[in-house]
Amino acid sequence: MSTANDDLRGLIRTIPDFPKPGIMFRDITTLLLDPAGFACSVERIVEGVDGPVDLVAGIEARGFIFAAPVALALGAGVLLVRKDGKLPGATIAEDYALEYGTDRIAIHADAFAPGARVLLIDDLIATGGTARAAVRLLRKAGAQVTHAAFVIDLPELGGADALRAEGIEVATLVPYAGH
């Protein structure tokens, strides 16, 4: 396992048995409380971006935290990928499967012109269900989505690999073995 971002790993708290027994919750709030660590995580995400970006799409809610400063650094706009029913005005949406049931994410129908180059961002990738739904939604709206970035990766759950299988170049900063 890479030690390149061990400084960031040291700022991420692990909470055992949350939200249920057997889960090791990776809590970024401790990273966000550290100004230098938060700035460093944003800088490293930006350094990993290959090519021009028109919009940085942040997935609700923790993805918003990273999308905004990354967008500023790249000279791009911020696109909010929200849970359905949270955006005013006309939206387009995408359903996706959860462990028990389904959920739905949405963007404004007029958020961007077709062909916009969009970088997808979230705090963590696990199974990749939400991120894959976001890619489908953005592509359905006419975006070019070829890259995604995450602070934390849980590689054993396969989300980053599932995105790669859909033609997305995935960058992560801190992988964690196990769940």
JOWODA-V155717 format. One record per helix or strand. SS is the DSSP state (A for helix, B for strand). FROM is the first residue (numbers start at 1). TO is the last residue. If there is no record, write none. Layout:
SS_FROM_TO / SS_FROM_TO
//
This chain:
A_6_9 / B_13_16 / B_24_27 / A_29_32 / A_35_47 / B_55_59 / A_62_74 / B_77_83 / B_91_98 / B_101_108 / B_117_125 / A_129_140 / B_144_153 / A_155_157 / A_159_165 / B_169_175
//
